[in-house]
Amino acid sequence: MIEIDRLTRQVLKNCEISDAQHAGLYSICGLALRLRDLYKWEKELSPWIEKDSSEILDWIGEKEQLWERLADKKYADLTIGDKSYDPFNTAEINAVLEPLGLLYGAGYAYSLKPTFFLATIKNKGQSGGYTVYTLERELARDLLTLPVLSQDNLILLRTDSARLFIWDQIAFIKKSGRPALRFALQHCGLKEQHSEALQHHLPTILAAQKDNFIYHEIGEMKDFTFDPDIWRELIAAFPHSPVELLVRAVKDLLADTTRHGTLCYLIKHRKAAALGFYVAFQDGLIKELFPELRAAFRDFTNLLDWRIIEEAVSTGYRNAENYTEKIVQIFQTGRKNQQMQWVKKEIERRLLGKIIK
């Protein structure tokens, strides 16, 4: 017999250890937003519910005390039935859990932060030649609100996290993204965009966004322009640095603009709402690497000519290819000469310096 409550407690313990040891990676604002989501999940609140700040501060105080006790702990194996498993051995763990309607996730996120979760399975389907699990209630999770991830050549759509993630994106959208958001919401049937309407239509918004999430993962798994081994070496060599942010952004842009990825899928199937959400939420380095999309989208909203987007996507892919070639060239030169600090400085000077002015 497998005790689900016992397993949940084990996964939660590893989640807490990861948070305790890696919370310092985030800025004060970044950590506050992640704690906000974690609080809502723990209290089973809808994404739009905001509690009194004093109540949340008390909860944060308790969380910090727990993290202090766990700061030096090691991740524990998961005991399922009469057998123990390494917490990162997802394939063997899920072979046991899937017949019970559960799926377990483990891996490394930004700055190599270990991340874990346990969720119930809603359904299992196929997209782009890959098996996609749509997960429902999350029994255990850490600070990271990840809407989707790939694991063991599978795609895992985390509905609980996706709802929080999308609500946060809408709530904190920048002024530059609001026209595209209005376009997307109108194509989801929202004529009025006040909070109550957004709450009511959140399932519709999630349905539109689902393709963006899934086909980004498919693009990542199918596009090998950025050699996966070199990409991982770069991430491992420069965690929690501007170089890591650039390398991840370039890989993300390749995934979204490759013929297998997000934007080509949206073009092929004329997914106007999903395109609007993609443009609205485009931010950070990807926005700087791919400025052609915003201009193309403005023309698209007037003409509804998908060829405009198609041309911009081709340009975006070439941009990402060029950055990949330069990053790899710098990395291979530095590795050959055993000068990894030179690699960091050269990427920041030659590539990031042109983007961040």
C-alpha positions in Angstrom: 0.0 0.0 0.0 1.2 3.5 -0.9 0.4 6.2 1.7 -0.3 9.3 -0.4 -0.2 11.6 2.7 3.2 10.3 3.7 4.6 10.7 0.2 3.2 14.2 0.0 5.0 15.1 3.3 8.3 13.8 1.9 8.0 15.8 -1.3 7.0 18.9 0.7 10.1 18.5 2.9 12.4 18.5 -0.1 10.5 21.5 -1.5 11.1 23.4 1.8 14.8 22.4 1.8 15.2 23.8 -1.8 13.4 27.0 -0.8 15.5 27.4 2.3 18.7 27.1 0.5 17.9 29.1 -2.6 15.5 31.9 -1.6 18.5 34.2 -1.6 18.7 33.9 -5.3 15.8 36.3 -5.8 15.5 40.1 -5.3 13.3 41.3 -2.5 10.5 41.9 -5.0 11.0 38.6 -6.8 10.9 36.7 -3.6 7.8 38.5 -2.4 5.9 37.6 -5.6 6.9 33.9 -5.2 5.9 33.9 -1.6 2.6 35.4 -2.5 1.9 32.5 -4.9 3.1 29.9 -2.4 0.8 31.4 0.3 -2.2 31.3 -2.0 -1.4 27.7 -2.9 -1.0 26.6 0.8 -4.2 28.3 1.8 -6.1 27.0 -1.3 -7.0 30.5 -2.4 -8.1 31.6 -5.9 -5.5 33.6 -7.8 -7.4 36.8 -7.4 -7.9 36.6 -3.6 -5.6 39.0 -1.6 -5.4 38.5 2.1 -4.6 41.2 4.8 -0.9 42.0 4.7 -0.5 41.3 8.5 -1.8 37.7 8.0 0.7 37.1 5.2 3.6 38.7 7.1 2.9 36.3 10.1 2.9 33.4 7.6 6.2 34.6 6.1 7.7 34.8 9.5 6.9 31.2 10.2 8.2 30.2 6.8 11.5 31.9 7.5 11.9 30.2 10.8 11.3 26.8 9.1 13.9 27.7 6.4 16.5 28.5 9.1 16.0 25.0 10.5 16.4 23.4 7.1 19.2 25.5 5.7 21.8 22.7 6.1 19.6 19.7 5.4 20.1 17.3 2.5 17.4 16.2 0.1 15.9 13.0 1.3 15.1 9.9 -0.8 11.4 9.2 -1.3 10.1 6.1 0.3 7.2 4.6 -1.7 5.8 1.3 -0.4 8.8 -0.7 0.7 11.3 0.9 -1.7 13.4 4.1 -1.6 14.1 6.3 -4.6 16.5 9.1 -5.3 14.3 12.3 -5.4 15.5 13.1 -9.0 14.7 9.6 -10.3 11.4 10.8 -11.8 11.0 7.9 -14.3 11.0 5.1 -11.8 9.0 7.1 -9.3 6.3 7.9 -11.9 6.1 4.3 -13.0 4.8 3.6 -9.6 2.6 6.7 -9.2 0.9 7.1 -12.5 -1.4 4.1 -12.0 -2.6 5.9 -8.9 -3.4 9.0 -10.9 -0.4 11.0 -9.6 2.6 12.5 -11.3 5.9 13.6 -9.6 8.2 16.3 -11.0 11.8 17.1 -10.1 14.6 19.0 -11.8 16.7 22.1 -11.9 15.3 25.6 -12.7 16.9 29.0 -13.0 20.2 29.3 -11.2 20.1 25.5 -10.9 17.6 25.7 -8.1 16.2 22.2 -7.4 12.4 22.1 -7.9 9.9 19.5 -6.9 6.1 18.9 -7.1 3.4 16.3 -6.8 0.1 16.6 -8.6 -3.0 14.7 -9.6 -3.4 13.7 -13.3 -6.4 15.2 -15.1 -5.7 13.6 -18.5 -3.1 12.4 -20.9 -2.9 13.3 -24.6 -0.6 14.0 -27.5 0.7 17.2 -29.0 3.3 17.5 -31.7 4.4 13.9 -31.3 4.9 14.2 -27.5 2.8 12.9 -24.6 1.3 15.7 -22.7 0.0 15.3 -19.1 -2.5 17.8 -17.9 -2.1 18.0 -14.2 -4.7 19.3 -11.8 -4.5 19.6 -8.0 -1.0 20.1 -6.7 -0.3 18.2 -3.5 3.2 19.6 -3.0 5.2 22.4 -4.7 8.0 24.8 -3.9 8.4 28.6 -4.5 8.5 28.3 -8.3 5.2 28.8 -10.1 6.0 26.9 -13.3 3.1 26.4 -15.6 4.7 23.8 -17.8 7.9 21.8 -18.0 9.4 18.9 -20.0 10.6 15.8 -18.1 11.7 12.4 -19.3 10.6 13.4 -22.9 7.1 14.2 -21.6 5.4 17.6 -21.3 3.7 18.4 -18.0 1.1 21.1 -17.9 0.5 22.2 -14.3 -3.0 23.7 -14.3 -2.8 25.0 -10.7 0.4 26.8 -11.3 -0.6 27.9 -14.7 -3.7 29.7 -13.3 -1.6 31.6 -10.8 1.1 32.3 -13.4 -1.4 33.8 -15.9 -3.2 35.8 -13.3 0.1 37.3 -12.1 1.1 38.1 -15.7 -2.2 40.0 -16.3 -2.1 41.7 -12.9 1.5 43.0 -13.3 1.6 43.6 -17.0 3.6 46.6 -18.2 2.0 49.5 -20.1 3.7 48.4 -23.3 1.9 45.0 -23.2 -1.6 46.3 -22.6 -2.7 46.8 -26.2 -1.7 43.2 -27.1 -3.5 42.0 -23.9 -6.7 43.8 -24.9 -6.5 42.2 -28.3 -6.1 38.8 -26.8 -8.9 39.2 -24.3 -11.2 40.4 -27.0 -10.5 37.3 -29.1 -11.3 35.3 -26.0 -14.8 36.9 -25.9 -14.1 39.5 -23.1 -15.6 42.8 -24.1 -15.2 44.0 -20.5 -11.9 43.5 -18.8 -12.6 44.2 -15.1 -11.6 41.7 -12.4 -14.9 39.9 -12.2 -14.9 39.3 -16.0 -11.3 38.0 -15.9 -12.1 35.7 -13.0 -15.1 34.3 -14.9 -13.1 33.8 -18.2 -9.8 32.5 -16.6 -10.5 29.0 -17.9 -10.9 30.4 -21.4 -7.7 32.4 -21.1 -5.8 29.3 -19.8 -7.2 27.3 -22.8 -5.8 29.9 -25.2 -2.5 30.1 -23.4 -2.1 26.3 -23.2 -0.7 26.1 -26.8 1.9 28.7 -26.0 3.1 26.7 -23.0 3.1 23.3 -24.7 4.6 24.3 -28.0 7.4 26.2 -26.3 8.4 22.9 -24.7 8.1 21.1 -28.0 10.2 23.7 -29.7 12.9 23.3 -27.0 12.9 19.5 -27.4 13.1 19.5 -31.2 15.4 22.4 -32.0 19.2 21.6 -31.6 20.6 24.8 -33.0 22.0 25.5 -29.5 24.0 22.3 -28.8 22.3 20.9 -25.6 25.6 19.9 -24.0 27.2 23.3 -24.5 24.1 25.0 -23.3 24.1 22.9 -20.1 27.8 23.6 -19.6 27.2 27.4 -19.9 24.3 27.2 -17.3 26.5 25.2 -14.9 29.5 27.5 -15.4 27.6 30.8 -14.9 24.6 30.2 -12.7 22.7 33.3 -11.4 24.5 35.6 -13.7 23.6 37.8 -16.7 25.2 35.2 -18.9 22.8 32.6 -17.7 19.9 34.9 -18.4 21.1 35.5 -22.0 21.8 31.9 -22.7 18.3 30.9 -21.5 16.7 33.8 -23.4 18.4 32.7 -26.6 17.3 29.1 -26.1 13.8 30.3 -25.4 13.7 32.4 -28.6 14.9 29.5 -30.6 12.2 27.3 -29.2 9.5 29.9 -29.9 10.6 30.7 -33.5 11.7 27.3 -34.8 9.3 25.6 -37.2 8.3 23.2 -34.5 7.7 25.8 -31.8 5.1 28.2 -30.4 4.9 31.0 -33.0 4.9 28.8 -36.1 2.1 26.7 -34.5 0.1 29.8 -33.8 0.6 31.0 -37.4 -0.4 27.6 -38.9 -3.6 27.4 -36.9 -4.4 31.1 -36.9 -4.5 31.4 -33.1 -5.1 35.1 -32.7 -5.8 35.2 -29.0 -2.7 33.1 -28.2 -0.6 35.3 -30.3 -1.9 38.4 -28.5 -1.0 36.8 -25.1 2.4 35.9 -26.4 3.2 39.5 -27.4 1.5 41.0 -24.3 3.7 38.9 -22.0 6.9 39.2 -24.0 9.4 40.7 -21.6 13.0 40.7 -20.4 15.8 39.8 -22.8 13.6 38.0 -25.3 11.8 41.3 -25.9 15.2 42.9 -26.6 16.4 40.0 -28.8 13.2 40.0 -30.8 12.0 43.6 -31.3 10.6 42.8 -34.7 7.6 41.0 -33.2 6.1 44.1 -31.5 6.2 46.1 -34.7 4.8 43.2 -36.8 2.0 42.7 -34.3 0.9 46.3 -34.5 0.6 45.9 -38.3 -1.1 42.6 -37.8 -3.9 44.0 -35.6 -4.8 46.4 -38.4 -4.5 44.0 -41.4 -4.9 40.6 -39.8 -2.3 39.3 -42.3 -0.5 36.4 -40.8 2.4 36.7 -43.4 3.5 39.8 -41.4 4.0 37.6 -38.3 5.6 34.9 -40.3 8.2 37.3 -41.7 9.0 38.6 -38.2 9.3 35.0 -36.8 11.8 34.2 -39.5 13.8 37.2 -38.5 13.6 36.2 -34.8 15.0 32.8 -35.5 17.9 34.2 -37.5 18.6 36.6 -34.6 18.7 33.7 -32.2 20.9 31.7 -34.5 23.4 34.5 -34.7 23.5 34.9 -30.9 23.9 31.2 -30.5 26.9 31.1 -32.9 28.6 33.9 -31.2 28.0 32.5 -27.7 29.3 29.1 -28.6 32.3 30.5 -30.4 33.3 32.6 -27.3 32.7 29.6 -25.0 34.7 27.2 -27.0 37.7 29.6 -27.3 37.6 30.3 -23.5 37.3 26.6 -22.6 40.2 25.6 -24.9 42.4 28.2 -23.1 40.9 27.5 -19.7 39.8 31.1 -19.3 36.2 30.9 -18.1 36.2 34.3 -16.6 37.2 35.7 -20.0 34.2 33.9 -21.4 31.9 35.6 -19.0 33.4 39.1 -19.6 33.5 38.6 -23.3 29.8 37.6 -23.6 28.8 40.5 -21.3 30.9 42.9 -23.3 30.2 41.8 -26.9 26.6 40.5 -26.6 24.9 41.7 -23.5 26.4 45.2 -23.9 24.6 45.6 -27.3 21.2 44.5 -25.8 21.3 46.4 -22.5 22.2 50.0 -23.4 
